[in-house]
Every structure is written in C-alpha cells, then in structure tokens.
Amino acid sequence: MAEARAEPPATAEGGSSRELNFVPLVGGDSDVGLGFGEVGDWARLQPNAGLFRWRLENAAFISFKLRDGHELIVPFQDYYLLFSQRNAGAEKRWQADVRVAFTDETTLKFYGFGNAAPLPPGSVNSRDTEYGRIHPTLSLQRRGVLGHHVFIQLGSIFTYNRLSVSSTSTLAVAAASGSGLTQSLLGDFRSHGVELLEVGLEYDTRDNEIITRDGSFHALQLRVSPNISQFLPYAYVQIDGTLRFFATPIPRWLTIAVRAVGDLLLGDPPFYELARFDETAAIGGTKAIRGVPAQRYYGKVKLFGNLELRSQLASFHIGTKALVVGAAAFFDAGRVWTELTRAHPDLDGSGIELKYGVGGGLRLQQGQTFLVRADLAWSPDARPVGGYFAAGQIF
C-alpha cells in the first residue's frame, strides 16, 4: 500500500536536521472509492526538541468508483500544499501556516436534514441523492503564545464554491417543494465565495504534535462569515469547541486518546456546512465518525467524540529512516440537531439515537513528523463496513 523513501539527515544550523517523507498512496475509502496519489513532507527539525522549525507538506489524490456496476466515475480529487513555520527554539512561541488547496467532489450526498433523516426508497437511483462541489481554498493562520501552554490563533479562510445539482436530484426536489424550513436551510445553488475570519484560544501540553502520547490539546474557535454583496452571500457564525486528552499508561504498548467535539452554526450558512466541521465531514467520514457515510446527516448543531487505544507493534530502519508500525482500536459516536433555537422531533427524533462506528486499523510512522493510517469501521449505517486510508492520526 505504501513505501518509504529516505533522505539522510542534513545537519543545519545549531545542530538541527532535515527530514524528508514521501508515501505513494493506493487507497481511498468507502465514500469515494479507490484511487491513488501521494502524501509527503519536508521538514527542518529543531535541535533536540522533537519539533520542526519549518515544514512543507503536500498531498495529491484522485479516486475512481464504479456506479451501477459499469460506469467509471471520479468522485473525489484533492490537492494541497501547506507551509508551516515556527520560531527557533523548543518553546513553540509562534507558528504561521499558509495552505493552498483545490478539491473537486462529485458524489456528495443529501438525504435531508436532521438526525432522523431516512434513506430514500430503494427505487430511487443512487445518483439522484448526489450533488457536486468544486472548492479551491486559500487559508492563512497565525498562532502565538498568550501564556504558559495557552495560545491564540488568528486566521482567514477564503473558499470559492461551484455547485452541480441535477434537476431530478433529492436536493433539487427538496429546494423546490420541501417545507419552509427545508427551503430556508437550502437556499439556492449559485456559485459563491465564503470568507471566514477566525479567532481561537488553545491550551496545548502535548509532548509531540504529530505522534502524541501524553498531554492535552483543547481549543475554542470562533469563525465569522460576512455578507458582502452577492459574491459573499452567507452571513453566519460558527463556534467550535474541542477537548483532546492523551495518556500512555503502558509505554509503547498502550496510548489512550480521547476527543470530544461540539460544532454550532448560527445565522445563514450554506447548506453543505451543516454536514461538516473544520473543513471536513462531521457525523461520518474519515476524520469524525468512521463507519457512518460522509454527508449522511445534516444539522446546525453537532456533538461527537472518539476513543482510540493505540499501540506500537514494531520499529525498524530503512537506511537512516526510522519507521514504526502500530495498531489502533476505536469507538466513535455522535449526533446532530437541525437547529439550536427550535426543536424538530420530526427531523431529529426524540431519543438519544447516537450514530456510531467501531473498528480498528494500522499505523505507519516515518521519522518524527509523518504518519499514515488505514482503518476499517462497522456501523449500523455502514454498507457493510467503512474503510479509510489517510495521512495523520484522526486527532
């Protein structure tokens, strides 16, 4: 599935070294099919700190899938370049990120709003539940220290969005003849821009940002989208809160990682954001609740959590490159609500009705700054299981 190419460490000023990681990908997930691409990074490490001074990360991926057993389609393309720089020294006083990305998704799903959204009858063609979205993005973020382990983050994220919605799709029918609430939440499907201005507070005591074994990382984030003419038509506020805890009671063999996430949208967001948090799928998908299909549930309020038990199985070298093979078992669960201000039991149900996934996977760590993971997850929503291959831990 992957192979490693190593570059001998190059001594830099102050005794630091450079690290190069590159992994060709042959994988994907059950949402977008199988594909190929690459992920990699080039980093200059801090001397004796286990951290980087600067890091250039890139990824490219394209997937393919058979529809109706014979039609070959391209559900997903994603390309990005991320440059991160931080101050010299081990104290992590500031970090700046610049990210340029292009994403083309052609099989995004829409089944309706709320935690109780039903699947359509079997007579409905699967392509009628789909829509497309092309969204190039430019993001600028700066993280600085406020106090002991306390940081402030400021940023700007601009995304241009072009939607493709068939006139016979579930989405188009809901926009034309759905309830007043449904039509209000959907809006229209014209091309548009979204500018998000963000400010966040973080508390970070992690021992390592890439391969975390001990500490915690908590964040509270506020994003504001202004309405400026028809090009930036959506005025809304997004509030995210995330708690992360890490502990290693048995060195090497057992690391316990726990995450709890809350996402709240207020105002008039674009409808696709109701299925997402932090630029990715929420109740479902590779970075939230594995096993639940991505875009399965839409709501302005989302709560979910993850429990992972991680273990290192073996370590070895290829040339001068240190590699570690590991494994993980996990349980993910969460729920959505259509709105915060009004109850909609017809859309959200009236009980707990958690959506969940359980499973496990393998991890391959290269050096100090790079990791890839492969997971399989079962869920009552899965068909029959969800499979995922991605760079980095889920959190």
N, C-alpha and C positions, 0 to 999 in steps of 0.2 A: 504493500500500500504506500509505503514511503521509504525514501532512502536519504542518507545524510551526506553532505559534502563539507569537509572541514577545511578551515584555513588556520595555519599555525598562528598562535597568538603573536601579535606585533607589539613590541614594547613601545609605549608612548610616554609623553612627558609625565614625570612624577611616578613612574613605575606602573602606570595603568596599561591595559592591553586592549586589543580589538578582538571582536568575536563575530564570526560570520556563520549564519544558519540558513539553510535552504532545504525545503521539503517539497518535492513534486507530489501533487495530490491526485489520487484516483479514488473518488468517494462521492460524497453528497449526503442527502438524507431522504427520508420517505416523503417529504413535502415537495421537493423539487427534482427528484430523480437522481440519476448517476451522472457524474461528469469528471472533469479533470481541470487542473490548474496548478498553482504553486503558492506557497507562503514562505516568507523568509524575512530575515532582518540582519542588519549590520550595526554593531554597537561598539562604542568605546566605553570600556568599563572603568569604574572608579577604582583606585588602588586600595586593595584590602577591604572593600566595602560591600561587595556582592551587589553593587548597583551600577547603573550606567550613567555616563556623562552625557552622551547623546546616542540616539537610536533611530535608525531609518528602517521602517517596516513596510513591506509591500505584500500584496496578495492579488491574485487573478484567478477567477473561477468561472466556468461555464458548465451548465448541466443539460442533460438530454433525458427525455422521457417518452415512452410510447403511450399515446392516447388511443383508447378503444382498440388496443392490441395491434395497431398497424400504422398510425400516424405519428411520425417522429417530430417532436416539438422541442423548443428551447425554453424551459420555464424560467431560468434564472441565469443572469450574468452579473458579476460584481468585480470591480477593480478599484483598488485604492492604494494610496501612498501616504504614509504617516511619518512625519519627522518630529521627534521629541528631543528636547534639550533641557538639561538641568544644570544648576550651578556646580562648580567643582567642590569636592568635599563630600563627606558622608552625611551631612546634616539635613539634606533634602529641603533646602530653604525655598527654592522655586523650581518650577518646570513649565515649559511652554510647548504646546502641540499645534501643529498645522496638518490638517488632513484634507486631501482631495479624493473624491470618490465618484464613481459612476455605477449605478445599479439599474438593471432592467429586469422587472418581474412581470411575467405574462400570465401566470396562473394563480394570482391571489384569489382567496375565497371570500364569499359573502353569503351567509345563511340567514342573516337577520341580527337584531340587537338583543342583548341580554344573556344572562347565564343559562336560561332555559331554551335558547334558540334551537329548534329542531332541525334535523337533517331533512332535506327535501325528499319527496317520494322517489322511489326507485325509477319511476317513469321519466323523471327529469334528467336530461342529458347533463353529464358532469361539466361540460364546458359552459353550460348556462349558469353555473354557480361561480364562474371565474371572471376576473377583470385584470387589466394590465396597468402597470405604473412604471414609468421611467423617471428616475430622480437623481440627477447629478447634485453633489453636495460639496460645499466648502465650509470647513469649520476651523475656528481659531480659538484656542483656550489657553489660559494662563493660570497657574496655580502658585500661590505664595503662602508663606508661613504667617500665622497670626499669633501663635503662642506654642507652648510645648505640645507637640503632636496635633496641633489644630491648624487647619489650612483654609484659605479662601480660594474659590475658583470663579473666574470670570470668563465669559465666552460669547461667541457669536456663531450661529449655525445658519447658513443660508441654503435652502433647497429649492430647486425648480422642479415642478411636478407636471407630468403629462399623463393623463389617464386614458385608457382604452376600454370602453364599456359597450358591449353589444346591446342592441335594442331589445333582444329577446332574453337577456340575462336576468337572473333573480334581482340583481342590483338595479337595473333599469326599471323593471316592473315595480319594485318597491318604491323607487323615486317617483314614479308616475301615479301609482294608485294605492300606496301604503297609507297608514294612518297619518294624522297630522304630526305626531311625534316623530315617526319614521322619516317623513319627508323633511322635517326640520333638521334632523340629525344628518341626513344625507347631503342636503344642499344640492349643488349642481356639479358637473364633471368637467368644467372648463380647465384648461391649463392655467397654472398659477404658481406663484412663489410663496414661500413661507420663510420669514426671518425670525429666528428665535434668539433673544437676548437672555443670557443666563447668569445667575449668581448662585454660588453654593458654598456651604460650610462642610468641612470634612474633619473627622477625627481618625488618625491613622497611626497605629502602633505595630503594623505588620513587620515581621522580620525580613520579608522579601516580597516585592510587589508581583513577581511573576510566579514563583513557586513558594506559596505562603504556607508556613507550618504553625506559626504562633502569632498571637496578637489579634487586633480587631481593626475594622475599617468601616466607619459609619458616615453617612452622607445625607444632607438635606439640600435639595436643589429646587430653585425657582426659575422657571422659564416663562418669558412673556413674548407673545407674538402680536405685533401691532398691525392694525388695519390701515394700509396706505394705498388708496386707490384700488382699482380692480386687479392690479398685479399682485398685491399683498392683501387679499380679501378677508383673511381669517384673523379675528381678534379673540385671543384666548390666553389662558394662564394654565401652566402645567406645574404641579407640585409633586415632587418625588422624595420619598424617604426610604433609605436602605440601611439595614443593620447587617454586619458580617462579623462572625466570630470564628476564630481558628485556634485549635489546640492539638498538641501531639503528645498524648499520654504514654504512647509506646514509640520511642524514636524509631524511624524508618518504617515500622510496620503499621502504625495507625495514626492518621491525622483526621480529626473531626472538623468539618467545615459546615457552618450553618449560615443561611441568609434569609432575611425577611424583607419584602419589598411592598411598598404602597405607592400607587400612582393615581393622581387625581387630576381631571381636566375640568376647567371651569370656562364658561363662555361658549364660543362658536368655533370649535376645532374642525379641521377636515375629517371626514368620517373614517378614513383609514387609520388615523391616530388612535381611534377607540380600540383597535386591536393590537396596539403597540405600547412599548415603554422604552425610553432611552434608545430610540432609533432601531428597535428590533421587536420581533413578535413577543407578545406577553403571555396570555394564557394558552400556551402551546409553543412549539418551535424549539430550536436548538439551544437558546440561551435563557429559557424560563421554565416551562413545564414540559419536559421531554415525554414523548408518547402521545400527547394531545396535538393534533394537527395545527400548524400555524394558521392564524386568522379564523380559528373555529368560533371564538366568542368575542363580541364587541361590547364595550361599555366604557363610560366615563370614569368609573371607579374600579380599580383592580387591586387585589391583595393576593400575594402568593409567597411561597417560601420553598427552600431547598435544604435538604440534609444530605451531605456526602461523607462517606467513610473512605479515605484514600490510603493507599499503601504502596511502598516501593518494593518491587519484586527482585530486580537485578540491576546491576550497574556494570558498564564496560566502556572501552575506548575504541574509537575508530581513528587511527592516527593520534593526534593530540586532542581530539574532541571527546569530551566526557558525555556519555548518554546514560539515561536511567529509564528503565521500563517499569511502569506502575499499573495499578488497577484501582477501580473505584466502584462502590455500590451506592445507590442514591434513591431518595424518595422526594418527589416534587409534588406540590399541591397548591391550589389557589381558586379564586372565584372572582367574577365580575358583577357589577351592578350597572344598569343602564344610566342612571343619574344619581347624584348625591342628594339633591334637594327634594325629589319626589320618589315614592315607592312605586314600583311597577311589577307586582307579583305575577301578572300575566306574561311578562318578558323574563323576569329574573327568578321566578319560583319563590317559595316562601320558607324553605328549609335551608340547611347548611349547604347541601348539594355541591360539595367540593369536586373540582376537576383535578385528577391526579395521575401521576405516572411513576412507575417503579422500575429499576433496572440496574445495569452496571456497564462497565467499559474498561478500556485500556488507555494508558497514557504513555507518551514518549517524550522525555525531556532531553533537550540538547543544550549543553552549556548552562549558563546562568540566566539567560533571557528568553528562552524559547521552549514551547511545549505544544504538542498536538494531542487531540483526544478522539477516541472512537467509542460511541455509546449505543446501546440498544435499550429501548424502554417499552414496557407494556402499559396500556391504559384502557379503560372501558371505551375511550374514544378512538383508540388506535385501530388500524386496519392492515394486518393484525398486530404489528409492532411498529415502533418508530425507530429509525436508525439515523445516526448523526456522526459526521466527521468534521472537526473544526479545529482551528488554532486557538490555543489558550484554554485555561480552565473556565468553567461556566461562570465562576466568580472567584 
